[in-house]
Amino acid sequence: MIRTALSRGVSAGALLVASLSSAMAQEALPSIDIAAEGAPSAREQIASAPGFSPEKKALPVYRDPTGQTFTTVKREDFKTSPLVTIGDLVQYSPGVSFKQGNGPRDMTLSIRGSGARIGGAMRNIVLLEDGFTMTQPDGFSRTDSTDPHAYAGVDVYRGPSSALFGNWANGGAINFRTRTGAEIDGVETGHEAGSFGYLTNYTTIGKKYGDFDIALFASDARGEGSTTHTEFNTQTVNLKASYEATPTDRFTFKWVHNQLYGNVPARMSLNQFYFNPYQRGCYGLPTPSTAFSRSLCGQTAVFLNGTNGATAQVSALQSGWHRNDRRDMLGLRWEHDIDAQTVLRTQFIYDVKDFYQPIDTPVTYGDAPSINISTDLTHHGALQGRELTSNFGVWYNHTRFTTYSQNLLGWGNGDLGPLLTNKQEIMHSNLGGRFREELELAPDVTGVIALATEMSKVAALSSSVSYPSGALTTVPANRTFWNFAPEASVTWRPDREWKFYARASSGYGTPQYGFLFVNQQGLDGNNTNLKSQRNSGFDAGFDWTPTETLKVTLNGFYEWYQNEMLTQSPGNGLKNYTYNAPGSVHRGAEFLLDWRPIDGWRLLANYSYNNQIFTSFVEQRGPSSFFDRAGYKIPGVAPHELTTRVGYDIPQGDFKGVGAYLEYVLKSSYFIDNGNQLTIPGYGLVNLNLHYDRDVSIGFLKNISAFVEVRNVFDRTYVASATVIANSLTSGFQNPGFVLAQNSTGSIYSGQPRAIQGGVKFKF
């Protein structure tokens, strides 16, 4: 019924937008990049204090905030590359790492290690699309509801950013931008195929008619996957339509739709990864399982009757682990020019996710709708003769839904046991406001001060049933959180080649509802004493652009996490509970190089260094075992990550458009347990790409683009994802790494072996 009503709402919205006739320009403006083709050279730019150029003033404040540690990945960086996941887009932004999540296109993103412990849905980063928030009010985000082929560019905001983006922006934010109809100007159709049954077809249609601009993207992607039980198919629609109703009023309508069905394998232990990385032969396991079968495949224990009593070990394929999810986001934005220097922007978002994910046991499913309303006012003025940009904003978002849990059966396609084990009724809302002032302190210096404040409220009720007694336990949770996030920065541009900046900022994230229902004794009970986690830090760095063909960016950061929410175990047979770790430090450096030394040649390099430790954290493992983790490395964070590419495109002549590049991706080894006992091996991958991209004039045909790429040329076996595991004990002492490698399942997914992927795209 909800889907029917939603479909009717979408149809009505589409009819409304179709009756309009023009596009808004502000959201569509391309990012400002000195080295971009067609952009003015460094010596041709307008002399002004940082952040006050006419191009910058035309953008919304969030698009390129002055003083923010910020990177834009442009379409030219990935337009001739295979695009399977969001990771293929963000890999050339410093500070960003990603790993395979629970699904074919599901990537868990991390900025400077924030959120690196998580294996599925993301937290600690705010996701946006064309300025519309894709992070729901409860703080969860997913990246597999979007198709990377749809985008014109990606904006990455690194470091704590709650002063601009509010709750959950502990580590930063990412804004994915689609093209306008004017930029597309016609029809594009693309087709890609490759190893392991991968096939995708997509179409982009865009046009500007007078005051109306529309861009529509639709795709269908399918594959079998390199690991057993990873078949998938997913369909995506992405629509942006804009209308200039009057010279001072602009409207933008946004719709993102995704339907996903994908099988999900079980995560493995490190020894299982070494022995059988792609889980071959995991079609069935002996019951009871033997040590040999356990060495082959990830598996889980399920109740034979689906409720209680005797259990059996089964593989993901036997029990039919999969995801059957649907996501729809509909947004409408109104921009009104109060005068030539003042813009009012108001937007409304309706976002609903319908999820059924029989992955491990118990299985939770539900339908989670949400709304998000925001408005902000931007004024470009002056203070005592100095340029000043002022921004004020308020927002409110709200979700209310119910989830249900049942035990997974040991056979079938994710079939569930007969009885309900848990029901949770959840309400989460956030009400906040912010101000931001960007002031010209001198002709070449800009200062920024900003502050956000937000009230978050969680009201929830968890009802659990124990079997065979049928006893009902109810746990209410009702908490209100107040948070503040100040920010200040100074940006100095002494000439057109150099830009220096220093920034102090903060971020916050409130506890998710699921953390509030298990007490510190590991029983169903109230855990509402949890505090919001906070991140405060400093950034300093520079951009050097001596010519149009060279850009170098280097920055360092030092961040302090307080009250980070981690999982504790009070003992065997008890539930894990969430605890505030008092302190940790995230510190490191980020480097970006974009160099075109000779016409046609290009070198791209992106390096991130992370040195992150706990400074105050005593972990409980069992009822009476406590371990001081101060000085230990934070698990899940690789100290070194590098992506570099060297390529050549023939710039002119009969073979113009023919090109190739060689790419190298490095990730160093890292710990995956708080006790730093087990290390995940690092890896280095080589990719080789040949491509052709050229404008033509053959009838209706305007452009032909094609590529073929060999990924993982040397067929390395590597870990694409490893979630944090718990340290086990023997007689009160921590087990060493080789014991964890044997017994700690539920952590690892293997990366794809050598694969060939090709594609072709036509523009009409």
Buried (B, 14 or more C-beta within 10 A) or exposed (E): EEEEEBEEEBEEBBEBBEEBBBBBBBBBBBBBBBBBEEBEEBEEBEEBBBBBBEBBBEBBBBBBBBBBBBBBBBBBBBBBBBBBBBBBBBBBBBBBBBBBBBBBBBBBBBBBBBBBBBBBBBBBBBBBBBBBBBBBBBBBBBBBBBBBBBBBBBBBBBBBBBBBBBBBBBBBBBBBBBBBBBBBBBBBBBBBBBBBBBBBBBBBBBBBEEBBBBBBBBBBBBBBBBBBBBBBBBBBBBBBBBBBBEEBBBBBBBBBBBBBBBBBBBBBBBBBBBEBBBBEEBEEBEBEBEEEBBBBBBBBEBBEBBBBEEBBBBBBBBBBBBBBBBBBBBBBBBBBBEEEEBBBBBBBBBBBBBBBBBBBBBBBBBBBBBBBEBBBBBBBEEEEEBBBBBBBBEBBBBBBBEBBBBBBBBEEEBBBBEBBBBBBBBBBBBBBBBBBBBBBEEEBBBBBBBBBBBBBBBBBBBBBBEBEEEEEBEBBBEBEBEBEBBBBBBBBBEEBBBBBBBBBBBBBBBBBBBBBBBBBEBEBBBBBEBBBBBBBBBBBBBBEBEBBBBBBBBBEBBBBBBBBBBBBBBBEEBBEBBBBBBBBBBBBBBBBBBBBEEEBBBBBBBBBBBBBBBBEBBBBBBEEBEBEBEEBBBBBBBBBBBBBBBBBBBEEEEEBBBBBBBBBBBBBEBBBBBBBBBBBBBBEBBBEBBBBBEEEEEEEEBBBBBBBBBBBBEEEBBBBBBBBBBBBBEEEEBBEBEBBBBBBBBBBBBBBBBBEBBBBBBBE
